Amino acid sequence: MNFDFSPEQKAFAEQLRRALQKASPLREARACLEGSSRYSEPIWRELSELGALGAAVPEAFGGSGLSSFELCVVAHEIGRALAPVPFVSSIGLCAQALMRFGSDAQKQRWIPGLAAGRLIGTAACAEGKGELTPERLQTELRAGQLHGRKLSVLDGLSADLAIVVAKDPAKEPVLCLVDLHAPGVVRRPVESVDPSRPLAELVFSGVAAEPLGRVGEGWEAFDDLLKRAAVLIAFEQLGGAERALEMARDYALQRHSFGRAIGGHQAIKHKLANVFTRNEVARVHAYWAAWALATDAGELTLAAASARVAATDAFAFAAQENLQVHGGIGYTWESDCQLLYRRARLYALVIGSQFAWKEKIVRALETANAA
């Protein structure tokens, strides 16, 4: 079976790559890092005009009516450019949740704005240290009002709406849709390793909220949302790993030591080869996950978890080796190596740790073997 993208999808990727290169994404990421902005509005507008944000949104809601394959293409190019935009939170989490679990009225109200980039969405899950479980949920939905606190919300400072995981009066998990401009919402910035993808603490005090999905299926819906977002994040991570390899290769070819390019030394060659190998392993898993996502295959749980683990490992390793190849200059503020390293560290945790996703792989394999 051929999991590669089609010629049309590759052409779409090339168009996105050219547009992102013109937008100087690394400069925009550094502006966010230095506190000038929370995300790049010019790049966000460019992606909207290209139809990238609504790639997998039906035409009835203002999208392009394409498939999840195109959405993965967009994620890959954003990751490769290191563009500081809220794609994963707004499209990969919020828009996907609305498309799968929202009512017709909720879809009509919110999805066109998300697809056009006029609105920014996010998802609020974590409440403290450790992995979130139904038993550990503290945020409550009572009489249509939300009470509680969520930590480390990606793009929480910029978002207009959020998908919040809470528990209903019966103590069952439920997904809630919240307008973050409504009374009772307090936002606080949270320091993180990558300010180009800012985090926030959200406090809800009697905020009006609407449930998403069917009663009693909140945790299943949340798990479904996470694995679909994991595929898109894996493509962003894969793109970032590729960029780190290219950055290290280019520097190794231009930096000379003792009269020769350092890329000619065996130690550097081995470093780059090891990065390439891990990137290709991550690519295989990511392409399999893209197929499972687009076809809604039964292997999606295993494919998404495998892609998440492989891509996280590849991006972290590539970013670290890129620093090593650059040597001392790679650790300076002026070097762009830090931008990749910061993004790799943040994305390793945004939807759960490596340990949690490896546990998902084990459980998926046990279920498959028991069948």
Phi and psi in degrees as a GROMACS rama.xvg file:
@    title "Ramachandran Plot"
@    xaxis  label "Phi"
@    yaxis  label "Psi"
@TYPE xy
-95.6178  113.135  ASN-2
-94.0662  0.479673  PHE-3
-68.7669  158.431  ASP-4
-71.9397  154.207  PHE-5
-75.0084  164.644  SER-6
-56.2986  -38.1542  PRO-7
-65.6709  -40.3741  GLU-8
-68.8387  -35.6256  GLN-9
-67.7198  -36.7199  LYS-10
-65.1626  -39.0603  ALA-11
-61.4172  -41.3131  PHE-12
-62.7885  -42.0593  ALA-13
-62.9844  -40.2358  GLU-14
-62.4112  -44.5651  GLN-15
-63.6595  -40.9073  LEU-16
-63.1383  -42.9305  ARG-17
-64.6055  -42.5242  ARG-18
-64.3963  -41.3368  ALA-19
-69.3294  -36.3171  LEU-20
-62.4575  -39.4682  GLN-21
-67.1202  -26.2865  LYS-22
-83.1524  -0.0448747  ALA-23
51.9048  62.9503  SER-24
-62.0297  -34.7439  PRO-25
-66.6725  -36.2928  LEU-26
-65.5529  -40.7562  ARG-27
-65.4645  -39.0652  GLU-28
-64.2926  -38.8499  ALA-29
-67.6889  -34.3068  ARG-30
-62.9828  -39.9601  ALA-31
-66.33  -39.7888  CYS-32
-61.9255  -35.6279  LEU-33
-89.0316  4.37722  GLU-34
88.8092  11.1144  GLY-35
-75.0239  -28.6247  SER-36
-157.248  165.502  SER-37
-90.2104  -29.0738  ARG-38
-157.655  167.826  TYR-39
-86.1738  104.865  SER-40
-66.3809  -39.2955  GLU-41
-60.0653  -42.9435  PRO-42
-68.8482  -38.067  ILE-43
-61.2913  -42.7894  TRP-44
-65.1886  -40.1055  ARG-45
-63.0402  -43.0734  GLU-46
-63.8963  -37.0867  LEU-47
-64.9291  -44.0161  SER-48
-66.2962  -30.0405  GLU-49
-80.3854  -5.83708  LEU-50
78.2616  14.6802  GLY-51
-71.7995  -35.4697  ALA-52
-70.0055  -33.9819  LEU-53
-102.688  25.3078  GLY-54
-56.2379  -43.2805  ALA-55
-102.492  12.723  ALA-56
-93.3725  133.28  VAL-57
-57.8059  151.858  PRO-58
-61.3434  -28.2655  GLU-59
-62.225  -22.2767  ALA-60
-110.201  19.4593  PHE-61
88.3624  10.5869  GLY-62
-95.6374  -171.352  GLY-63
-92.5604  -12.2436  SER-64
69.7172  25.4439  GLY-65
-90.4405  -159.602  LEU-66
-113.586  179.963  SER-67
-66.1702  -22.1418  SER-68
-59.0645  -45.9543  PHE-69
-64.9036  -33.9618  GLU-70
-65.2355  -38.0961  LEU-71
-66.3465  -36.7005  CYS-72
-60.4697  -45.4114  VAL-73
-60.8477  -46.719  VAL-74
-59.6606  -42.1764  ALA-75
-61.6592  -45.1936  HIS-76
-70.3985  -35.2726  GLU-77
-63.9527  -42.9075  ILE-78
-65.7929  -40.232  GLY-79
-65.5416  -36.3815  ARG-80
-82.0032  -12.7913  ALA-81
58.7254  37.6422  LEU-82
-68.349  129.069  ALA-83
-85.0826  76.5092  PRO-84
-132.515  152.405  VAL-85
-84.6398  46.9173  PRO-86
-66.3395  -49.7477  PHE-87
-62.2105  -45.7622  VAL-88
-70.5817  -42.8982  SER-89
-79.2981  -44.4181  SER-90
-96.8756  -48.5364  ILE-91
-69.0811  -28.5472  GLY-92
-108.493  -62.7974  LEU-93
-67.4712  -53.7955  CYS-94
-63.1515  -39.6108  ALA-95
-64.3104  -39.5332  GLN-96
-63.7459  -42.4576  ALA-97
-65.3348  -41.6554  LEU-98
-63.9908  -35.968  MET-99
-88.9556  -33.5361  ARG-100
-124.102  -8.13175  PHE-101
-76.9507  155.271  GLY-102
-76.417  168.932  SER-103
-59.3022  -40.7423  ASP-104
-65.1411  -41.6738  ALA-105
-65.8477  -40.4902  GLN-106
-63.2799  -47.2185  LYS-107
-61.9314  -34.8431  GLN-108
-75.7424  -40.7545  ARG-109
-108.513  -36.8548  TRP-110
-64.425  -42.3263  ILE-111
-55.7041  -39.9484  PRO-112
-67.1801  -38.8686  GLY-113
-66.8787  -43.1113  LEU-114
-65.3964  -30.5156  ALA-115
-89.8216  -6.64069  ALA-116
80.4434  4.82513  GLY-117
-72.5895  -28.9469  ARG-118
-117.122  152.635  LEU-119
-122.135  131.699  ILE-120
-115.574  170.264  GLY-121
-157.28  -179.403  THR-122
-130.78  136.095  ALA-123
-115.006  116.343  ALA-124
-125.503  -58.7647  CYS-125
-64.7104  145.436  ALA-126
-127.968  -7.39448  GLU-127
178.132  -166.043  GLY-128
-70.4638  150.882  LYS-129
87.5178  170.474  GLY-130
-75.358  142.872  GLU-131
-75.5755  132.745  LEU-132
-131.46  160.58  THR-133
-56.4192  -35.4729  PRO-134
-70.8144  -23.5288  GLU-135
-93.2213  -3.81219  ARG-136
-63.7309  130.393  LEU-137
-113.697  -29.2284  GLN-138
-65.6459  134.254  THR-139
-123.546  144.303  GLU-140
-108.671  111.301  LEU-141
-127.345  121.62  ARG-142
53.5427  41.7675  ALA-143
76.1853  10.5839  GLY-144
-124.037  142.233  GLN-145
-102.064  134.977  LEU-146
-132.793  128.177  HIS-147
148.754  -169.279  GLY-148
-141.287  138.719  ARG-149
-123.225  138.765  LYS-150
-108.569  155.521  LEU-151
49.9662  51.1536  SER-152
-84.6929  116.916  VAL-153
-64.9692  125.721  LEU-154
61.8738  24.491  ASP-155
-65.4325  -23.8117  GLY-156
-76.8136  -26.1125  LEU-157
-101.8  -17.0736  SER-158
-70.178  147.657  ALA-159
-94.8626  -27.258  ASP-160
-146.602  160.679  LEU-161
-142.771  146.478  ALA-162
-94.9156  118.077  ILE-163
-115.371  133.796  VAL-164
-89.7587  121.676  VAL-165
-140.397  -174.258  ALA-166
-122.2  142.86  LYS-167
-86.7548  -179.841  ASP-168
-57.5995  -23.9536  PRO-169
-86.5522  8.2715  ALA-170
68.6191  18.8741  LYS-171
-95.6954  142.242  GLU-172
-62.5969  145.776  PRO-173
-148.986  143.995  VAL-174
-88.9962  134.058  LEU-175
-121.731  145.667  CYS-176
-104.557  124.174  LEU-177
-128.864  130.372  VAL-178
-80.3034  114.609  ASP-179
-75.8704  -3.44567  LEU-180
-95.2707  0.23484  HIS-181
-73.5743  155.223  ALA-182
-61.0482  142.539  PRO-183
100.708  -1.83754  GLY-184
-99.7122  127.796  VAL-185
-119.515  131.397  VAL-186
-115.804  138.135  ARG-187
-133.927  135.612  ARG-188
-68.476  146.536  PRO-189
-120.536  127.204  VAL-190
-67.4237  139.384  GLU-191
-146.264  173.349  SER-192
-72.0569  -20.0669  VAL-193
-130.146  88.6217  ASP-194
-65.4337  -12.855  PRO-195
-73.1361  -12.7383  SER-196
-129.086  75.6097  ARG-197
-66.8204  149.433  PRO-198
-110.777  157.706  LEU-199
-143.72  157.02  ALA-200
-100.78  129.983  GLU-201
-114.114  128.524  LEU-202
-115.482  128.589  VAL-203
-113.213  123.445  PHE-204
-125.279  88.0911  SER-205
67.1708  39.5717  GLY-206
-84.7049  135.363  VAL-207
-61.7245  132.177  ALA-208
-143.736  150.239  ALA-209
-116.536  133.614  GLU-210
-72.1952  148.616  PRO-211
-113.656  139.754  LEU-212
82.0519  -175.714  GLY-213
-86.536  150.454  ARG-214
-62.2708  135.797  VAL-215
86.4621  -2.45018  GLY-216
-119.105  21.717  GLU-217
-63.0451  -42.3213  GLY-218
-71.6964  -37.2007  TRP-219
-62.7192  -39.7365  GLU-220
-65.7477  -41.1472  ALA-221
-63.7525  -43.6797  PHE-222
-63.467  -40.4101  ASP-223
-62.9144  -41.9644  ASP-224
-63.2444  -42.2229  LEU-225
-63.2961  -44.1876  LEU-226
-69.8427  -30.4685  LYS-227
-71.8643  -39.7587  ARG-228
-66.1196  -33.4088  ALA-229
-60.5437  -35.8558  ALA-230
-64.9  -45.5037  VAL-231
-66.5164  -40.241  LEU-232
-64.9528  -36.3628  ILE-233
-60.5412  -38.7084  ALA-234
-69.6789  -36.6846  PHE-235
-62.9579  -43.1473  GLU-236
-64.8577  -40.5469  GLN-237
-61.4109  -43.7232  LEU-238
-61.0313  -41.6533  GLY-239
-64.7147  -38.2721  GLY-240
-64.8575  -39.419  ALA-241
-64.1177  -41.2082  GLU-242
-64.6592  -39.4956  ARG-243
-62.7094  -41.2437  ALA-244
-64.0894  -43.4056  LEU-245
-63.8836  -40.3048  GLU-246
-64.1541  -43.0681  MET-247
-66.9086  -41.9189  ALA-248
-61.5997  -47.0961  ARG-249
-62.3055  -40.8367  ASP-250
-67.2548  -39.1082  TYR-251
-64.8697  -26.6395  ALA-252
-83.8939  -26.0648  LEU-253
-100.273  -21.2641  GLN-254
-85.0777  123.668  ARG-255
-109.061  142.006  HIS-256
-140.688  128.841  SER-257
54.3271  40.2298  PHE-258
82.941  6.41672  GLY-259
-144.032  155.878  ARG-260
-65.1362  138.991  ALA-261
-66.9397  -18.1215  ILE-262
-66.0466  -14.7369  GLY-263
-82.2888  -10.3655  GLY-264
-80.4108  140.017  HIS-265
-60.8978  -37.3058  GLN-266
-61.3202  -40.9184  ALA-267
-70.1645  -40.6167  ILE-268
-58.1975  -43.1438  LYS-269
-65.1303  -40.4008  HIS-270
-58.8185  -49.6687  LYS-271
-65.5545  -36.9812  LEU-272
-65.6137  -39.9609  ALA-273
-65.8911  -38.7034  ASN-274
-63.5781  -45.7393  VAL-275
-58.8174  -41.7939  PHE-276
-62.5  -46.1121  THR-277
-66.4387  -36.2733  ARG-278
-62.196  -40.7368  ASN-279
-69.5201  -35.4747  GLU-280
-62.206  -43.8735  VAL-281
-64.3501  -36.276  ALA-282
-64.2571  -42.674  ARG-283
-59.0011  -47.158  VAL-284
-66.3415  -39.8735  HIS-285
-65.7521  -41.8777  ALA-286
-67.1098  -37.5527  TYR-287
-63.7833  -42.1649  TRP-288
-66.0469  -36.2595  ALA-289
-62.7722  -41.808  ALA-290
-63.3308  -44.9127  TRP-291
-63.5758  -36.6976  ALA-292
-68.4447  -45.4749  LEU-293
-69.4021  -30.7149  ALA-294
-100.194  -2.31686  THR-295
54.3142  43.7019  ASP-296
-71.2668  156.753  ALA-297
-65.1599  -20.56  GLY-298
-83.031  5.05618  GLU-299
-57.5984  -41.5739  LEU-300
-59.9863  -48.8778  THR-301
-68.1712  -42.4346  LEU-302
-64.6521  -42.9938  ALA-303
-65.6503  -44.2819  ALA-304
-65.1128  -40.4049  ALA-305
-64.8461  -42.4554  SER-306
-63.9543  -41.3887  ALA-307
-61.2845  -47.0834  ARG-308
-66.9377  -46.6751  VAL-309
-65.7733  -42.2271  ALA-310
-70.2695  -37.8793  ALA-311
-62.6064  -43.9799  THR-312
-64.0971  -43.8223  ASP-313
-65.8295  -44.7275  ALA-314
-66.5634  -44.2268  PHE-315
-61.6091  -43.1763  ALA-316
-67.986  -43.8343  PHE-317
-63.7111  -42.088  ALA-318
-65.0915  -39.6911  ALA-319
-68.1402  -45.5074  GLN-320
-67.1763  -31.6648  GLU-321
-61.5253  -41.8631  ASN-322
-61.9453  -42.6455  LEU-323
-64.3518  -41.243  GLN-324
-64.5393  -38.5296  VAL-325
-72.0506  -19.4469  HIS-326
70.3754  -148.276  GLY-327
-59.9048  -36.8662  GLY-328
-66.3162  -24.4005  ILE-329
-67.6473  -18.1904  GLY-330
-96.4216  3.87536  TYR-331
-85.3122  160.189  THR-332
-63.892  -32.7861  TRP-333
-71.942  -22.6366  GLU-334
-75.5376  143.191  SER-335
-82.8672  -3.99853  ASP-336
-57.1874  -37.1577  CYS-337
-62.734  -30.612  GLN-338
-64.0338  -41.5824  LEU-339
-69.9174  -41.637  LEU-340
-63.6386  -42.645  TYR-341
-61.9993  -45.9996  ARG-342
-64.115  -39.7603  ARG-343
-62.182  -42.538  ALA-344
-68.0396  -40.3298  ARG-345
-67.5661  -46.7464  LEU-346
-69.1985  -14.3307  TYR-347
-71.3089  -11.6439  ALA-348
-127.005  -12.3333  LEU-349
-61.7581  -31.5429  VAL-350
-123.062  29.7761  ILE-351
117.456  153.116  GLY-352
-76.7545  167.915  SER-353
-58.8297  -39.9226  GLN-354
-58.9844  -44.6938  PHE-355
-64.0391  -40.0795  ALA-356
-74.7253  -29.7353  TRP-357
-67.4509  -35.4592  LYS-358
-62.5028  -37.3825  GLU-359
-63.8906  -38.0789  LYS-360
-62.4812  -46.3806  ILE-361
-60.1772  -46.1196  VAL-362
-65.9032  -37.4362  ARG-363
-66.69  -38.2153  ALA-364
-68.9161  -39.0659  LEU-365
-63.2263  -40.6506  GLU-366
-66.3466  -42.0413  THR-367
-65.8215  -38.8978  ALA-368
-72.8723  -27.0095  ASN-369
-79.2879  -18.7854  ALA-370
